[in-house]
Amino acid sequence: MAQPAAQGKKLKMKGDGAWGYAFIAVALVIYALFTAYPVVKAFLVSFQEYKPLGSTYVGFDNYVSSFHSALFWKAIRNTVVYTVLTVPVALVLSFAIAIMILPLRKSMQTAFKAIYYLPVVASGVALSVVWLWIYDPLPAGIFNQLIHLFGAHNQNWLGSSATSMLSLVIMSWLSSHGASIIIYLAALLGIDESYYEAADIDGATFWQKLWHIVIPCLKPTTLFLLVTGVIGSFQVFQNAYLMTGGGPDHATTMVGLLIFDNAFKYFEFGKAAAQSLVLAFIIAIISLIQFKFLGKDVEY
Amino acid sequence: MALYNNHAGNRSYKRNLRNGIIMALLLVFALATLFPIYFMVISTFGDPVEAGAVSYSLWPAKFTFASYKFFFDYSEYSFRWIWNSLIVAGSVMVFNVIFATMAGFAFSKLRFKGRSLLFTMLLVAMMIPYQVTQVPLYILIVNIFDIQNTYGALILPGLVTVYNIFLAKQFMSSIPNEILESAKVEGANQFQIYWKIIMPLSKTVMAVMAILTFMDSWNTFFWPFLVTNTMDMQTIQVGLKNFRFANTTYFSPMMAGATVSALPMFILFFSLQKYFLEGVTVGAVKG
């Protein structure tokens, strides 16, 4: 009895296998062509001086020259500064807003979620156009008018190396927390009521509940947003490219922008490939560290 | 709601006070968040004058659509850019939904050799920064396939998105196997199961995928910027950039262009808000 049954199962699995490959065939071909092949190619190109017709092998030259380039380190420093100034603020802000939305009626919750999410659906190019004019130095743009109210003088916000990074940071602070707010809110609504009930019996205050229940319960969400936020911030390119072009004096040259410039301004594909792999390595290390230190008691 | 203390009875004024303060704070932050968008839209109604004459008012002295006319007259390709964006975002959306649901079905419901290895390979791809693939991808499209400046170059690399496969797989894992088995007993083959059972049950995740993919593709600037070199093949985002650099002194036509590029997404957002907001949490919150 057991023999035919096992055989039947085996046969069915065989059929499934063919179907399985048929269903993933297209995805696999596209993946191989437009993701796997480029990654392998990036490795190869990073050891070459790339020319469309016949590249030359240069060993680790592209890596060595990058590590000896002051601009490369400056770009890394700029990226780190930008990340440190934007990601934690984004986390705290979206957490605070999610907490404040929580006690409202369902319809109000939806309304606020929609309001905060709206800037996310506008394109980055459109928003950068607007912010260029908000920061406009002459005639005094809205932002300069605003700081006049506090007695400050006109600044050439994007045009001065002292303020250009700060300008990009402020722009990030005031836009696009929509997704994080919604994610935090969903996680908040998922916390088991019985924790609060137990705390109420013990006479816990709002702040005690926040500290001892909400923050520990939201740790996986915070970790998720932190890791994705840092990864995203390290790849940041578009705002710097469109708003400042990396200047003035490379004050806003991020790693992503430097790689772009090397590839598509100076056509040094080998150098760009090498630097992109260094970036991938840095991102992998940061993610590992975050999971190691913060993920200890997080269950997935 | 039990995070917040319930002030009942004669202490209800406390609850009202608390909710009032919360609402005020939320509104202040909402104003700050919406200000750039408000500023963008409101500026388009002013006269298309040069920057020196702009007054930066928060409320226009008069309403005129002259800036929109200026924007569309500025380039003979203004409409073409929107059309290109529609074609690219539309086809990327359709193919993504088809291929991602097919792959998601295979990865969640079919047993085949190398399944978990292949899926892990896909997931690893999600962690690779796009800077790594951008240069080789550009070489591939421009030097090897020689299809720069075509719809093929704009669409092909976006046909399959690993994130969508991941979403589809996660969602379909929750469809009970019993349904599929009974269909099998009835004599359905795997394609019929996919078409008649999986697809109808996955409508929500398909809608979410479609909307988010369309939005990403519509808003993308970088890739179309790289692979197009004539005005007639550019998408609206790239066209907008030309406009900004060619015409930085004209403030309100520039804002009109920005508004035009964002308007389709705003309309979609307001009509399909539920799917947008749902989509954000699909991959991020477990349970």
Interface residues (C-beta under 8 A of the other chain):
Chain A: M13 G15 D16 G17 A18 W19 G20 Y21 F23 I24 V26 A27 L28 I30 Y31 L33 F34 T35 A36 Y37 P38 V39 K41 A42 V45 Y50 P52 L93 I97 I99 M100 I101 L102 P103 L104 M108 T110 F112 K113 A114 I115 Y116 Y117 L118 P119 V121 A122 S123 G124 V125 A126 L127 V129 V130 W131 L132 W133 I134 D136 P139 A140 G141 I142 Q145 L174 S175 H177 G178 A179 I182 I183 A186 A187 L188 G190 I191 E193 Y196 E197 D200 T205 F206 K209 L210 I213 V214 P220 T221 F224 I231 F234 Q235 F237 Q238 L242 V255 G256 I259 F260 A263 F264 F269 A272 A273 Q275 S276 L277 L279 A280 I283 A284 S287 Y300
Chain B: M1 A2 L3 Y4 N5 R18 N19 I22 M23 L25 L26 F29 A30 A32 T33 L34 F35 P36 I37 F39 M40 S43 A51 G52 V54 Y56 F99 A100 M102 A103 F105 A106 F107 L110 R111 F112 K113 R115 L118 M121 L122 A125 M127 I128 P129 Y130 Q131 V132 T133 Q134 V135 P136 L137 Y138 I139 L140 N143 L156 P157 L159 V160 V162 I165 N189 Q190 F191 Y194 M215 W218 N219 F221 F222 L226 Q237 L240 K241 R244 F251 M254 M255 G257 A258 T259 S261 A262 M265 F266 L268 F269 Q273 F276 L277 V280 T281 A284 V285 K286 G287
